[in-house]
């Protein structure tokens, strides 16, 4: 997805606004530092009680300045609206190696088209933006590149939690075993009568990726599918709650096996 001139102009305005905010914050702190230095120059003439007052007021002013900066920065970003993006599939086959090997100087030599952005490459980019956590609910998971993303995030120290379907986690080609082998915590639906049919991910608890797309090669390259990506808090929060509910319900420690018709469930 390429940015047009209007998008570039808006992006430049946001960056200039944020730079202005930071410069104002620096100026305020320099002013505060000046008054603190002047106060220190007269310490010999102040009582201990007055000194504590000055230091306390300085600390309060600093904290309020930081809070004001954070609020103003968020306000400037939110004024342009939170992230909203829709991706449609099938997605054409292109090289996505650059997403995994940004540090390499030489391009991939594979025969696939290079430098082309697709719905799938956008999806990978959103997943790879995780820095702290990734919570994933997925019904069917056999796509090698998506598995590569999850394994890479885990290797980078991102806390990954996966909830999947009891039956589909064992089908041929499923990547769930590879995730577990790497040390990623995976839980599955405990009931044999219910499918865990969700397909959504939460990136750092603030970005929601959801839609009809199963994490399979057929879904990505052949099926008519959709994925929505958003940071709208009103949409993200219910998915956070749903994931936590499923995570706790799928905890083996909370499940007592029982027999039905001679079979262990």
Secondary structure, 3 states (H helix, E strand, C coil): CCCCHHHHHHHHHHHHHHHHHHHHHHHHHHHHHHHHHHHHHCHHHCCHHHHHHHHHHHHHHHHHHHHHHHHHHHHHHHCCCCCEEEEEECCCCECCHHHHCCCCCCCCCCCCECCCCCHHHHHHHHHHCCCCEEEEEECCECCHHHHHHHHHHHHCCCEEEEEECCCHHHCCCCCHHHHHHCCCEEEECCCCCCCCCCEEEEECCCEEEEECCCECHHHHHCCCEEEEEECCHHHHHHHHHHHHHHHHHCCHHHCCCCEECCEEC
